[in-house]
Structures are given as structure tokens and as C-alpha cells.
Amino acid sequence: MNIAIMGAMVEEIEPLLAFFGKYETVEFAKNRYFLTSYKGLDLIIAYSKIGKVNASLTASTMIEKFGAQKLLFSGVAGAISSDLGIGDLIVATKLAQHDLDISAFGHPFGYVPEGSVYVESDENLRDIAYQVASEKGIALKSGIIATGDQFVCNSERKEWIGKTFDADALEMEGASVAVVCDSLNVPFFILRAISDGADHDAGMSFDEFLQSSAKISAEFVISMLDKMQP
């Protein structure tokens, strides 16, 4: 089975590459893809660079060029819900694009004609995550994640996104990956570790907790792989 593991920034995949140790590097479309194997699984690992366009390109490439049959996203996010603190893990039940706005035509925020506001992640992969969390004694949260091409560090914007989309966390790639995978019928899973509170202190918190939060997320994904062996 070919499984893609994706992050947005190099810091989000460095713990994975360090764990697997040996890998082949393939350059394609101004990016690098790292190929390795683990317990009978063929893995394609990449970071997309920040933003929805880069994330869509990378996810599409991992599926169409490298043959990924499932996609796991590991990375960090800002908290909206007061139940989430730095380092907490949240799995997306569904995702929406908070910066997509054609409300002038009477549509809800995040909606595209012939589409929907939300894209739901794969239930089976979520179940694997819940099993891992239970075995490790991790309080894994689940909820809606909102995606947009902006680093939110504004309390008013954060509150608007939370209220409009009933969102628990926000980031800059997940919903675009969801759209790609849903369109290409590839089961996907989005895991985020909280690195900041998406408020006026977000920039400082993000820099401080990026690497530690990314490592928490990556280690969890590796544990999921152990349950996905063929």
C-alpha cells in the first residue's frame, strides 16, 4: 500500500525523516518528495510549503505521480476552541475554507457551486487514530478545522471563523488537501498539534512551539502506520 504523509513546512516532516532514516529523494514540480518503506508500507513524504495552492499541488502530485492510496497530514494549527491548549492533538472530522467568500451571490461562506462548505475526513483513518490515542493515553480531540491563506493572529477574526464554521482550530492547508483527496477518491486524515492561540500572541507562540508541536503530531502518525500494516 502506498501512503502519503504530508506537512506544510519542513519542520513538520523533519521528525518523520529522522525516524525513517533512509529514503530516496525525488525532485518534481519545484519540490522534493522522500520515498521510503516501513513495515511493508511504501511511503511518500513531502512538505508542500505554506498555503492552499501549494498544498493542493503537493497532494495532487503525491496521488497522481506517486500513486498514494491514502494520505495522512501531520502538522500544527492555531486553537479556536478554549478546550485546546499548546501541544494538544486534534483530528479533523471535516474541514472548510474560511477565506472562500461568494456570499455576495447569496451563498454561505466557504461554499463553491457544485461543492459544499465542508469536506469530511475518512472515518476508518479517524478510528485508527482513536485506537492509537486510547492505547497511548492521549486525550485526542476531534472537531472542525478551518483553512485559509492567512496566518490568523487576530481575536476578532478568530472568533468570526469559530462562529461561522463552528470550527475548533484553524490552519492554512487542510481543507485544500481535503478537496483534492475527496475529488480523487483517496481516503485522507488531517492531524494537527496546537502551536498557538490564533490571537495577538500567536506569532510568538508559533515560533516557540512549532518544532515541539510538529514532533508530537509526527510521532502520532508513525503510531498510526503501525496499525496500517498490510
C-alpha positions in Angstrom: 0.0 0.0 0.0 1.2 3.5 -0.9 0.7 6.0 1.8 1.4 9.8 1.6 2.5 11.7 4.7 2.3 15.4 4.2 3.2 18.5 6.1 3.2 22.2 5.1 6.7 23.1 6.5 10.0 21.4 6.6 9.7 21.4 10.4 6.6 19.3 10.2 8.3 16.4 8.3 11.8 16.6 9.8 10.8 14.3 12.7 9.5 11.7 10.2 12.6 11.8 8.0 14.8 11.4 11.2 12.7 8.4 12.3 12.8 6.6 9.0 16.5 7.4 8.4 16.9 6.2 4.9 15.0 7.5 1.9 15.2 8.3 -1.8 14.7 12.0 -2.7 12.9 12.8 -5.9 12.6 16.4 -7.2 9.5 17.3 -9.1 7.5 20.5 -9.7 9.8 22.6 -7.7 9.5 20.4 -4.7 11.2 17.3 -3.1 9.5 14.0 -2.3 11.0 11.5 0.0 10.4 7.8 -0.7 10.9 5.1 1.9 9.3 1.9 3.2 8.1 1.0 6.7 6.8 -2.4 7.8 5.5 -3.3 4.3 4.2 0.1 3.6 5.5 2.3 0.8 5.7 5.9 1.9 5.8 9.2 0.1 6.7 12.1 2.4 6.7 15.8 1.5 6.2 19.3 2.8 4.1 21.4 0.5 5.2 24.9 1.6 2.6 27.1 3.2 -0.8 27.8 1.7 -3.7 26.2 -0.1 -2.3 26.4 -3.6 1.0 24.7 -2.6 -0.9 22.1 -0.6 -3.2 21.3 -3.4 -0.3 20.9 -5.8 1.6 18.6 -3.5 -1.4 16.4 -2.6 -2.3 16.0 -6.2 1.3 15.1 -7.1 1.5 12.5 -4.3 -1.6 10.9 -5.6 -1.3 11.2 -9.4 2.5 10.8 -9.8 3.5 8.7 -6.9 0.3 6.6 -6.6 -0.7 7.4 -3.0 -3.7 5.4 -1.9 -4.2 7.1 1.4 -3.0 10.5 2.7 -2.1 11.5 6.2 -1.4 15.1 7.0 0.7 15.9 10.1 1.3 19.5 11.2 0.4 22.3 13.6 -2.6 24.6 14.0 -3.9 27.5 15.9 -6.6 26.9 18.5 -10.1 28.4 18.3 -11.8 26.2 21.0 -10.9 27.1 24.6 -10.6 23.3 25.1 -7.4 23.2 23.1 -4.0 24.1 24.6 -0.5 24.2 23.2 0.6 20.7 22.2 -2.9 19.2 22.2 -3.8 17.0 19.2 -6.9 17.5 17.2 -8.1 15.3 14.3 -10.4 16.9 11.7 -13.8 15.4 11.4 -14.4 17.8 8.5 -12.8 20.9 7.0 -13.9 24.2 5.5 -12.2 27.1 3.7 -12.8 30.2 5.9 -11.5 32.7 3.3 -13.6 31.5 0.4 -16.4 34.1 0.1 -19.0 34.4 -2.6 -21.7 35.5 -0.1 -22.5 38.4 -2.4 -24.4 35.9 -4.5 -26.4 34.5 -1.6 -24.1 31.5 -0.8 -22.8 30.7 2.7 -19.2 31.4 3.5 -16.9 28.6 2.3 -19.3 27.4 -0.4 -18.5 26.7 -4.0 -21.3 25.9 -6.5 -21.4 22.2 -7.2 -19.4 21.7 -4.0 -20.1 22.0 -0.3 -18.9 24.1 2.7 -17.4 21.1 4.4 -15.4 18.0 3.3 -15.4 15.1 5.7 -12.2 13.1 6.5 -12.0 9.3 6.3 -13.9 7.6 9.2 -11.7 4.5 9.1 -8.5 6.5 9.5 -10.1 8.5 12.3 -10.9 5.2 14.0 -7.3 4.2 13.8 -6.3 7.5 15.4 -8.7 7.0 18.3 -7.3 3.5 18.9 -3.7 4.9 19.0 -4.8 7.7 21.4 -6.6 5.2 23.7 -3.5 2.9 23.8 -1.2 5.8 24.5 -3.4 7.5 27.0 -3.6 10.7 24.8 -6.6 12.9 25.0 -7.1 13.2 21.3 -9.6 15.9 20.4 -11.8 15.9 17.3 -13.6 18.7 15.5 -13.9 21.0 12.6 -10.8 22.6 11.2 -11.0 25.8 9.1 -8.4 26.6 6.4 -7.4 29.9 4.8 -4.5 31.7 3.2 -3.7 33.8 6.2 -1.9 33.4 9.5 -4.6 34.4 11.9 -3.4 36.4 14.9 -6.4 38.5 15.5 -9.0 37.7 18.2 -11.9 39.1 16.2 -11.1 37.2 13.1 -10.6 34.0 15.2 -14.0 34.4 16.8 -15.7 35.0 13.5 -14.2 31.9 12.0 -15.2 29.9 15.0 -18.8 31.1 15.0 -19.3 31.0 11.2 -17.9 27.5 10.7 -18.3 26.0 14.2 -14.6 25.5 13.9 -12.3 24.3 16.7 -8.9 25.1 15.1 -7.5 26.8 12.0 -4.6 26.5 9.7 -3.5 27.1 6.1 -3.6 23.8 4.1 -6.0 21.1 5.4 -9.2 22.0 3.5 -7.5 22.2 0.2 -5.9 18.8 0.7 -9.4 17.6 1.6 -10.9 18.9 -1.6 -8.1 17.2 -3.7 -8.5 13.8 -1.9 -12.2 13.9 -2.0 -12.2 14.6 -5.7 -9.7 11.8 -6.4 -11.4 9.3 -4.1 -8.4 9.0 -1.8 -9.1 8.5 1.9 -7.4 11.2 4.0 -6.7 12.2 7.5 -5.7 15.6 9.0 -4.0 15.7 12.3 -2.8 18.9 13.9 -1.0 19.7 17.1 -1.8 23.1 18.6 1.1 25.6 18.4 -0.7 28.9 19.2 -3.9 30.5 20.1 -4.6 32.4 16.9 -4.7 35.7 18.8 -2.4 38.7 19.2 0.3 36.4 20.8 0.1 33.8 18.0 3.3 34.8 16.2 5.4 34.5 19.3 3.7 31.2 20.4 4.0 29.7 16.9 7.8 30.3 16.7 8.3 28.9 20.2 6.2 25.8 19.9 6.4 24.9 16.2 9.0 22.2 16.5 7.8 20.6 19.6 4.2 20.5 18.4 5.2 19.2 15.0 7.1 16.4 16.7 4.1 15.4 18.7 2.0 15.2 15.6 4.6 13.3 13.6 5.1 10.7 16.4 1.3 10.1 16.5 1.2 9.5 12.7 4.0 7.0 13.0 2.0 5.1 15.6 -0.9 5.1 13.1 1.3 3.5 10.5 1.9 0.6 12.9 -1.8 -0.2 12.7 -2.0 0.1 8.9 0.4 -2.7 8.0 -0.7 -4.9 5.1 
